[in-house]
Every structure is written in C-alpha cells, then in structure tokens.
Amino acid sequence: MQRFPESDAKYAYSSEHVSIGTVQPSEVFEVESVEGYSGYFRKPEDFTPESYAQAEAVKWAVVGPITVAGAAAGGAVAVTIHDIAINTPGVVTYGAYRRDVDPYEWWDDESGADAYPIEDGIVSFDERTRLPARPLIGCLAVLPGEGEVHAKLQGRYGGNLDCRELRVGATMTLPVEHEGAGLYFGDCKALMGDSEIIGPPEVGAVITASALPVERPASLEWPRIETADELMTIVSGKPLEWAARQAMRELVNWIDDDYDLPRARAALLLAMVAHVRVAQISNPDYTAYCVAPRNVLEPYKR
C-alpha cells in the first residue's frame, strides 16, 4: 500500500506544488496527517509564548498534492475514508474564556496547553470523564482553480472545512479544476462538536483512503458528503446564514437531480427532515452543512 509521509506537508493548496505521487482509481492508500501543533505540546509545561509562536508558524500542515489517475478538470473526485488511526495524544490550547470577554475574542485568547491521552479509542479528559474517540479530517482539498490558497482557508475546493462528519465511512465528492485533482489531507481531530467556537483536540493520525474520479453532477458546486445513512452538502462563506441557505440550495438541487420528486415537493420534504448545522465559525469563512436522512428519500430514488 502506498503511504504518503508527513514530510511531504505543505501549508497551502496550490497548482504550483509538485505532485507527491499518483494513486489509481479506487486504490487504497495511506496519508500521515501532522498533529495540529506539530508536537510542540505534550504536557502543560511545554506551553510558553515562544513555543506557542513556533507552533502557530507551522499550523495547518496538509500532506499533498496527491494525483488521482483519471481525474479530469471539469469532473469530480469521490474520496472515501476507510480509517483514521490516531497516533498522538489529543492536543489543545486554551484561554480563560472569561464571562466579561466577548466570545469573539476567545479564539485568540490562548495562554495554556494540554494533551489528553488516547488509548484503545478512548480520550481521557480527566479522572472522571472518558470519551469515545470519533476522529475526523479537518482539511481535505483538491487543487483550487487559481492561485495559492493558505491551508487554513476553505472554499469550493474543500479545504479547512472542519466538518465533524468527514470521518470513517464517509465519502466526500469535490469538484475538480485541474487534471489529477491534487488531494491534500490534514488537521485531524480526536472528536469534535459542531461549530469549533472552542478548539477541539488535535491529533496526528494515519488516514486510509481511496479516490475515484467521477463525472461531475450537474448540481455539484460545493463539496458533498455521503454516508450509509445521510446526504450532506457543505458551503463556506459569510455571513453564516448565507452559507446555511446555500447548503440547503445545494441539497435541494441534488434531490431534484437524483430523485423522482418535483423540486417544490423536494424542498417541502427537506423542510421537515433536513438539518442545517454549523461545521465551524472559527476560520476566515464560516462553514455550514445541510444533512438529510437517506431512508426518507429512498422511496423516490430514480
């Protein structure tokens, strides 16, 4: 099995990057995802203003670009996540989260660090709380259409979406703008709630994935995720309500194309069963995603 090492990490998505290797359609491969703080913090005492500055300078490392044979500009690529094997503690930086401080300022108030042990799929928060890990991929991208984009950003190419549903068993389909797609992976978390108002535990991991070039669906403008139980559309932008409404439109378009249900009735059905959720509001553009249950839609499948 091919394995792409963390030594091939970049800090941007760019068509100027040289491919680090090629995978064949549906070939299973591994990617070493860099822990978000690059190993600077393994215990609280490791945090100093100097070490924090050094860690921030190498944050948002993504491994890539990986060429997918047969992926064509104007098409799409479907990336399936088979495994996310955590291999570091879960690292967080944090502040005081004071009552008298606007929550907008919490994200930049980071004055300490901690590392949660993770063993046998369990995150040890403290002596009273142990939580099942639910690892996810924070950054998954293809080469953007134009220019170089910092890895902390997000857009139609994917990127730093921080969607908690991009996990084992999920398939993300992204629009392809360059031959070979150019996949990047990184920013794994041990588990995470919606919104990322407060940073979740960052982990190093080995991602096992496969990628399949597909014809771009007519309705695909933004990334979408499929699982065994749900369909999801993901949009990033500002304000948050714009991203949320666009995610709903993407889902209505998808149902309109793939299901035997008139468009207006598809929208009315989604009004009853779909949920718009907040993936993250910590990055330069906010990310919303719209989720629909497959079982409700199954009777209308073409």
N, C-alpha and C positions, 0 to 999 in steps of 0.2 A: 504493500500500500504506500502511495506517495505521502510524504509528510513535509509540510512547509514550515520551516523553523521560525521562531520569534526573531531571529537575527535578520530576517527579511522585513522587519517592521518599517512602516513609513508613518508620517504624521499629516498626510494629506492624501486626497484622491486626485490622480492626475493622469491624463493620457500620455504625458511625457515620461512616466515611470516605465522602466523595462520590466516585462513580464518575468515573474519568478518561476514560472513553469506552466505546463499545459495539462489539463485533465480532459479525458474523453467524456462524451455524453453518458451520464449515469454512473461514471466511475466514482467509487467511494475513496475519499482522501481525508487526510488529517491536517489540521492547522493548529499551530501552537499560538494561543492567544496570550498576550502580555498582560500581567496583572496591572490594574489601572495606575498604581503608584510605583510600578517598576521595582518593587522590592525594598523601597526606602523605609517602610514602616512595618516592623514585625512585632513591636511592643510599644506601649505608650511613650517610653523614654526616648524612642527614636525620633520623636517629633521635635524639631527646633525650627525657628524661622528660616535658617539656612537649608535644612533638609527639605522643608516644605517647598521652598523656591526651586530647589533642584528637582523634586518630584513633579511639580507643576510644569516644568520645562519639557518633560518627556511624557506628559499625559496624552491620552488619546492615541496610543500606538495601535496601528492596524497592520495586519500582515497581508501583503498583496503587491501588485495585482496578479491574480491567477487567471490564465487564459482558459476559456471553455471552448474546446474544439466545436466548430459548427455554429457558434453563437454569432449572429449577424446583426449589423446595425439596422434598426427598424424592427427587429424582432424582440424577443423577451427571453429571459432565463429563469427557470424554476429551480431554486436551491432548497434542498431538503436537509434538515438537521437530524442526524441519526444518534448523536451522543454529544454530551458536553461533560467531560471528565475534569472535575476541579482538582487542581494540584497545589494550591496555596491556601493559607488562611484567608478569611474574608476581611478585607482592609477597609476601614472607614476613616475619614477625617471629619471633625465636627467642631461646633462652636457652642455658645451658651444658649442659643435660641430664646433670648430674653423676652419677657412679656412686653417690655416697653420699647422693643425694637420692631420696626416694620418687617414682616416675614419676607418681603422682597430682599432684605439685606442678610437674611440667614445664610444664603448660599455662599456668600463671600466671607462670612464670619467663621473662619476655621483656625482654631487655636489648639487642637489636640488630635491625636490619632489613636486608633485601637485596632486590634486584629483578633477576629473571632476564630477559634479552632473549628475545623470542619473535618469530621471523620465519619465514615460509613454513611454519607449522605445526610448528616445532621450538623446543623450550625449551633454551636454553643454560645448563646447570647450572654448568659451568666449562669450562676449555680442554680437558679430557679427556672430558667427558660431555655429549652432546646427546641429548635425549629427544623422541620424537614427542608433540606435544600431544594430549590426549584430553579436551577440555573438557566440563564438566558443570555442571548447575544445582544449587546447594546449597539454595536456597529456592524452592519452588513451593507455593502455598497457595490455598485458597478461603477465603471468609469463615468464621470459626468460628461455631459455633451461638450462643454467648452471649459478651457482653463483648468487651473488648480484650485481645489477646494479644501480647506482645513478639515481634518478628520473629525473635529468636534461638531461640524455642521451637518445639515440634513436637507433633503430635497427629493425630487422625483427619482433620483439615482439611489435612494435609500440613505445610508449614512448613519449618523448618530441618533437613531430613532428612539432608542431606549424603550422599546415595547416589550412588556413582560411576557407576551405570548410568542415571541421568537425563541422557541425552546425546542427540546427534543420532540420529534413527531410533527413539527410544523414544516410547511413548505412555503417559502416566500418567492413570489414572482415579481421580477423587476423589469422595467423597460430597458432595452439595450441600445446604446448610442454609438458604440464602437465595436468593430469586429473583435470577437473573442470575449466580449463582456467586461473582463477585468475585475474579478471579485476581490474584495477586501473584507477581512474578518477581525473583530476585536471587541474590547470593552465588555467582557463577560461579568456578570453579577451572580452571586450565590442565590439570592432571591430578592424580590423587589415588589413593592406595591405600586399602584398607579400613581403617576404624577412626578415622582422624583423631586418633590419640594425639598426633601432632606435626602442626602446621598446614601444609597444602599451599599452593602459590602461588595467591593471589587475583588475579583479573583483571577488568578491565572488558570488556564484550562487548555485541554486538548479538545478541539472541536472535530467531530467526524461528520462529514457532509458529502453530498453529491449534487451535481448540477446538470440540468437538462435544457438545451436550447428548445424553445417552443415558438410557435407563431404568436405574434403579439395580438392579444384580443383587442377588438375594436374599442372596447370600453376601458382599456388599461391605460391610464395616465399617471397613476401613482402606484406605489408598491401595494401588493395584497398578500394576505396570509391565508392558507388553508390548513385546517387540522381535520381529524376524523369527525369532529363534532361541530365545527364552526367555520364560517367565512368571515374574513376581516379585510377592511380597506383602511389604509394609513395615509394621512396627509399632514404635512408640516407647513406652518406659516403663522402669520399674525394678522389680526388678533386670534385668540384661541377659538372664538366662535366661528371665524371664517374656516379654520381647519376642520372643525367639527362638522359644519354644514357641507363642506366639500367631501369629507369622508362619507357622509350619508349619500351625497350625489353619486360618488363612485360606486357605492353598493347598489343603489337603485339602477344605475347603468349596467352593472354586472348581472343583476337579476333579470333586467329587461332583455339582455342579450342571450342568456343561457337557460332561461326558464320560460315555460309556457304560461305566462301571466301578463296581462296587459299592464303597461307601465304604471298607470294610475293605481291599479289594484296592487301592484308590487309595492308601491310606496305606502299604501294604506296598511298592507300586511306588515311591512317593516316598522311602521309606526307603533305596532302592537308588540313586536317581538325583538326588535333590534335595540342594541345599547350603544350609545356613544360614550367612549371613555377617554380619559386623559392619559396618554403614554408618558409625556414629560412636559414640564414647563420650566426647565432649568437651562435649556440651551437657547441659542440666538433665535431660532424659530421654534414655536411650540408644536407638539405633535398630538393629534387626536386620532382615534381609530374607532371604526364602527363595526360591530360584531352582530352576526345573525346566526341562529341555530340551523344546522343543515336539516334536521328532522322535520321542521316546519315547511321547508322549501321542497323537500323530496317529492311530494305528490305532483309538483309542477315541473320536474326535471325533464328536459327535452331528450 
